Amino acid sequence: MSLSGLPFRKMNGLGNDFVIADLRGTRARMTEDAARAIADRKTGIGCDQVITIEDHDGPYMGVFNADGSEAGACGNAARCVGAILMEESGDEGAGFETRSGFIAATRVGATRVAVDMGVPKFHWKQIPLAEEIQDTRFVDIKLGPIDKPVLWGPSAVNMGNPHCVFFVDDASAHKLEIFGPMIENHPMFPERANVSLAEVRGRQLIRLRVWERGAGITKACGTAACAAVVAAHRRRLVDRKVSVELDGGLLAIEWRDDDHVIMTGPYEFEFDGVLPEGL
């Protein structure tokens, strides 16, 4: 079944923007080619990720990066999809499946939603990494001269997607657009990785810039914010409740004692439309 003519909703979470295609009640399926065409900012609708809402024994959220590749999770999109489902039901909570597992969303304000992003994974096979590393708080990756690297020793964690987090003194001082794609495609990450620069400004504040796998630099990345807080806490740099300042604004992240990571932040509706011909 063609995707053309099916409804979509354009939304964003802190500027991280999505085309959310509602495929429920249809036999249509998103493809890599269609996702690339939709996400193209010159010839398509334009977005960082294409999101689908589907029927899989209940609501299911699919995530496709701008390059057409499929991702396991997207925190900012989860808030948007949760808001859509709660708007439809009139309830204050909603749940849906993703490729990486179940996500529960709860409304906490007129335009704010909290989502349970699940339990972080640290084992090298779960991230995954290409070789065995006992302590994934410190991965042997260096950028720059061997005797004086510019970046080194990132943490690796899976928050639905693989993440590589560098801790730096100044997140704005590094050319993320240059080394982001290098680390995304580093041989250590067989499924590629999201790359973050985390500047710890206090026990409860991190400044974060993100290169998203398959999308490039984005204004915000929810799973990266979760990964940064978890990685920083494992290094004893921050507490379990942290505000993460991204280019698009603030997210509140809590790594609870039960190991679940809760992300709270805003969502914004932009416009409705139908998918164009040719898909």
Residue pairs with C-beta under 8 A, 6 or more apart in sequence:
1 26
1 27
1 28
1 29
2 28
2 279
3 21
3 23
3 28
3 30
3 34
3 275
3 279
4 274
4 275
4 276
4 277
4 278
4 279
5 274
5 275
5 277
6 21
6 22
6 23
6 26
6 28
6 274
6 275
7 21
7 22
7 272
7 273
7 274
7 275
8 19
8 20
8 21
8 22
8 45
8 272
8 273
8 274
8 275
9 19
9 20
9 22
9 84
9 269
9 271
9 272
10 17
10 18
10 19
10 20
10 45
10 47
10 269
10 270
10 271
10 272
10 273
11 17
11 18
11 20
11 80
11 83
11 267
11 268
11 269
11 270
12 18
12 76
12 80
12 267
12 268
12 270
13 75
13 76
13 77
13 79
13 80
13 220
13 222
13 248
13 265
13 266
13 267
13 268
14 76
14 219
14 220
14 246
14 248
14 249
14 250
14 251
14 265
14 266
15 218
15 219
15 220
15 247
15 248
15 249
16 48
16 49
16 76
16 77
16 218
16 219
16 220
16 221
16 222
16 248
17 46
17 47
17 48
17 270
18 47
18 48
18 49
18 50
18 51
18 74
18 76
18 77
18 80
19 38
19 39
19 45
19 46
19 47
19 50
19 51
20 51
20 52
20 53
20 77
20 80
20 81
20 84
21 30
21 38
21 50
21 51
21 52
21 53
21 275
22 52
22 53
23 29
23 30
23 52
23 53
23 54
23 55
24 53
24 54
24 55
24 59
25 55
30 50
30 52
30 62
30 64
31 68
32 64
32 68
32 69
32 70
33 68
34 50
34 279
35 50
35 64
35 65
35 66
35 68
36 44
36 66
36 67
36 68
37 43
37 44
37 278
37 279
38 44
38 45
38 47
38 50
38 275
38 279
39 45
39 46
39 47
39 48
39 49
39 50
39 64
39 65
39 66
39 68
40 46
40 66
41 47
44 276
45 273
45 275
45 276
47 66
48 65
48 66
48 212
48 215
48 218
49 63
49 64
49 65
49 66
49 71
49 74
49 77
49 215
50 63
50 64
50 66
51 61
51 62
51 63
51 64
51 74
51 77
51 80
51 81
52 60
52 61
52 62
52 64
53 59
53 60
53 61
53 81
53 84
53 85
53 96
54 60
54 61
54 62
56 97
58 95
58 96
58 97
59 81
59 85
59 94
59 95
59 96
59 97
60 96
60 97
60 98
61 74
61 77
61 78
61 81
61 96
61 97
61 98
61 103
62 70
62 98
62 99
63 70
63 71
63 72
63 73
63 74
63 77
63 98
63 99
64 70
64 71
65 71
65 212
65 213
65 214
65 215
66 214
66 215
66 216
67 214
67 215
68 214
69 213
69 214
70 99
71 99
71 160
71 161
71 213
71 214
72 98
72 99
72 100
72 160
72 161
73 98
73 99
73 100
73 101
73 103
73 117
73 159
73 160
73 161
73 223
74 160
74 222
74 223
75 115
75 117
75 159
75 160
75 221
75 222
75 223
75 225
75 226
75 251
75 263
76 220
76 221
76 222
76 265
76 267
77 222
78 98
78 103
78 105
78 115
78 117
78 222
79 105
79 113
79 115
79 222
79 263
79 265
79 266
79 267
80 267
81 96
81 105
82 94
82 96
82 103
82 105
82 106
82 107
82 113
82 115
83 105
83 107
83 111
83 113
83 267
85 94
85 96
85 105
86 92
86 93
86 94
86 105
86 107
86 113
92 106
92 107
93 104
93 105
93 106
93 107
94 104
94 105
95 102
95 103
95 104
95 105
96 102
96 103
96 105
97 103
98 160
99 160
100 118
100 160
100 161
101 118
101 160
102 118
103 115
103 116
103 117
103 118
104 115
104 116
105 113
105 114
105 115
105 116
106 113
106 114
106 115
107 113
108 114
108 264
111 266
111 267
111 268
112 264
112 265
112 266
112 267
113 264
113 265
113 267
114 262
114 263
114 264
115 222
115 262
115 263
115 264
116 260
116 261
116 262
117 159
117 160
117 222
117 223
117 226
117 260
117 261
117 262
117 263
118 159
118 160
118 260
118 261
119 259
119 260
119 261
120 157
120 158
120 159
120 226
120 227
120 230
120 255
120 259
120 261
121 127
121 157
121 158
121 159
122 136
122 156
122 157
122 158
122 234
123 136
124 131
124 132
124 133
124 134
124 136
124 156
126 158
127 136
127 156
127 157
127 158
127 162
127 189
128 158
128 162
128 189
128 190
128 191
129 136
129 139
129 156
129 188
129 189
129 190
130 187
130 188
130 189
130 190
131 188
133 139
133 140
133 156
136 155
136 156
136 157
137 155
137 231
137 234
137 235
138 153
138 154
138 155
139 153
139 154
139 155
139 156
139 164
139 188
140 153
141 151
141 152
141 153
141 154
141 164
141 183
141 186
141 188
142 149
142 151
142 152
142 153
143 149
143 150
143 151
143 152
143 179
143 182
143 183
144 150
144 151
150 174
151 166
151 168
151 174
151 179
152 166
153 166
154 164
154 165
154 166
154 167
154 183
155 164
155 165
155 167
155 231
155 234
155 235
156 162
156 163
156 164
156 165
156 193
157 163
157 165
157 227
157 230
157 231
159 223
159 224
159 226
159 227
159 230
159 261
160 223
161 193
161 194
161 213
161 223
162 189
162 191
162 192
162 193
162 194
162 213
163 193
163 194
163 195
163 196
163 223
163 224
163 227
163 228
163 231
164 183
164 186
164 189
164 193
164 194
164 195
164 196
165 196
165 198
165 224
165 227
165 228
165 231
165 232
166 195
166 196
166 197
166 198
167 198
167 199
167 200
167 231
167 232
167 235
167 237
168 174
168 197
168 198
168 199
169 199
170 199
171 197
171 198
171 199
171 207
171 208
171 209
172 209
174 197
176 195
176 197
176 209
176 211
176 217
177 211
177 216
177 217
179 195
180 195
180 211
180 216
180 217
181 211
181 216
183 189
183 193
183 195
183 211
184 192
184 193
184 194
184 195
184 211
184 213
185 192
186 193
192 213
192 214
193 213
194 210
194 211
194 212
194 213
194 221
194 223
194 224
194 227
195 210
195 211
195 213
196 208
196 209
196 210
196 211
196 221
196 224
196 227
196 228
197 208
197 209
197 210
198 206
198 207
198 208
198 228
198 231
198 232
199 206
199 207
199 208
200 206
200 232
200 237
200 238
201 207
201 245
202 238
203 237
203 238
203 239
203 242
204 238
204 239
204 241
204 242
204 243
205 242
205 243
205 244
205 245
206 225
206 228
206 229
206 232
206 238
206 242
206 243
206 244
206 245
207 245
208 224
208 225
208 228
208 244
208 245
208 246
209 217
209 246
209 247
210 217
210 218
210 220
210 221
210 224
210 246
211 217
212 218
212 221
212 224
218 247
219 246
219 247
219 248
220 246
220 247
220 248
220 249
220 251
221 246
222 251
222 263
222 265
225 244
225 246
225 251
225 253
225 263
226 253
226 255
226 261
226 263
228 244
229 238
229 240
229 242
229 244
229 253
229 255
229 261
230 255
230 261
232 238
232 242
233 239
233 240
233 242
233 255
240 254
240 255
240 256
240 257
241 252
241 253
241 254
242 252
242 253
242 254
243 250
243 251
243 252
243 253
244 250
244 251
244 252
244 253
249 265
249 266
250 265
251 263
251 264
251 265
252 263
252 264
252 265
253 261
253 262
253 263
253 264
254 261
254 262
254 264
255 261
256 262
